[in-house]
Each structure stands twice: as C-alpha cells, then as structure tokens.
Amino acid sequence: MGTRRLALVVALVTLAVSSRAFALHSYTAKRTTTARRTTKHHSRRIRWNPMFRPSHDSLLRQNEEIDRLDLPRIQDDDELEALKDSQALVPIRTGATLRIDPRLDPNRRYCRRWTRDFVEDLSQAYYNKFHAQIQVNSAVRTVKVQKKLRRHNRNAAPAEGETASSHLAGLTLDIQRRGMSKEQIRFVQRYLFYLTALGLVEPEEERRQWVFHVMVSERYAGWRQSQDVVQWDNVPFEELSQK
C-alpha cells in the first residue's frame, strides 16, 4: 500500500512539473513572437527616410512666400467665398490624370492659379509615365478649419504665427503618397527635387498622413511660360540640380 502511495505521489509531482514546464514554454514562445513583431515594426520606422522631411525651417520658408506676395490667411468661409468670386482662388480640375479625394469638402477644392498649373503639369507627367492618376487630398483651408484639424492631428501646422499652415493662403496642396509604388514615389521626388532646386516649390513628405505637402511659389507661373516640356526620365539624379 505504501509503495502504491509513493508511486502515486511521484506521478502527480511529475505531472505538475510537466504542466508548469509546458506553460512556461508556451508563454516564452508568445513573448518571442511579440518581440519579433516589435522588431519588424521598429525596422519599418527606420526605413522611413523621406527626401523632403518636414521641418521648422520649411514652414518658415512657406510663410515667407505668403508674406512676399502679401496674401491673406483666410479666416472663415466668408473670406473664402470672396476669394472664389474674385477668381483669386480657382477650382481644381479633375480628369483622366487627376482626381480629388471624395472626402474633401467641395467648398475647399480650390487653390491659387499657379498652384493649379503645377498640379496639372505634375499629373500629366505622372500619367504619361505610369498611366495612372494622382490624387489631391487637401487644398485651401480656413483658419477655422485648421484649428479644428489641430485638435485631432497634433502634427498639423499651427493656424497662426510664423509657422502657420500655408494651406491658409491657397498656395498648397496635399498629394496622396499612400498606394504609390517605390518607382512612382521616386518619380514624384525627382520631379519635386528639380523644382525645389529652382526655388519654385517647397515640399514636405508627411509621415502620419502619407502625402506630399507641396507649397507652390508664384514664381512657378513665370517659369512655366518660359519652359518647354521638361524631360528628365533618363537624367541621372545627381544632375537634376544642375539643370
């Protein structure tokens, strides 16, 4: 009888130890999986290396252009409508090469005339290369809209001050980057690099929204009139700034 009890105790202890060991093994495997996921997510963050990183200096340059042109920061819908009526702001035209995010308020699908020229030129070049459209996600905004945006997006530019959003003057568009292939992103970056070197645009690549935020200088209008269609598909990247 004593032998049987001893055997039973040994069996129970062995079972208990085995169960705990199995539980520990399972828990450890779960932690390893989590660690792998964390490492993968971290590596994605490291790989984000935009050509046009948002910065304080970029916001200053955007506002310097607004001040140079003595343009107003549009306060509300009344001021917005007045600028539309005077044709200081023009509607963004959609078509085979260009579309607008359907979520964008129709009342804010407007921009400065030279900004529209820029996005139409870009969309045509992009379409010629990829037979695909580019999408405008955002255009002119009012101070009221920008303040509301800031409450939901801490990365949004201020509505006032020397680093206020250039959307408030109608010079700027947000062009969707999400969904583009590496080749398509590279094409847009090269396009913007060339114009940036000429002082015609001030771009940023926003990480949270995954857009190309592009402020277009009024100088683009004069430069555009003096140019033929720019060809750079086969131009080495390092030579673009010397053109």
Secondary structure, DSSP 8 states (H G I E B T S, - for coil): -HHHHHHHHHHHHHHHHHHHHHHHHHHHHHHHHHHHHHHHHHHHHHH---SS---HHHHHHHHHHHHHTT-----SHHHHHHHHHTTSSEE---SSSEEE-TTS-GGG-EE-HHHHHHHHHHHHHHHHHHS--EEEEE----HHHHHHHHHH-TTS--SSSTT--GGGGT-EEEEE-TT--HHHHHHHHHHHHHHHHTTSEEEEEETTTTEEEEEE-THHHHHHHT------TTS-GGGGGG-
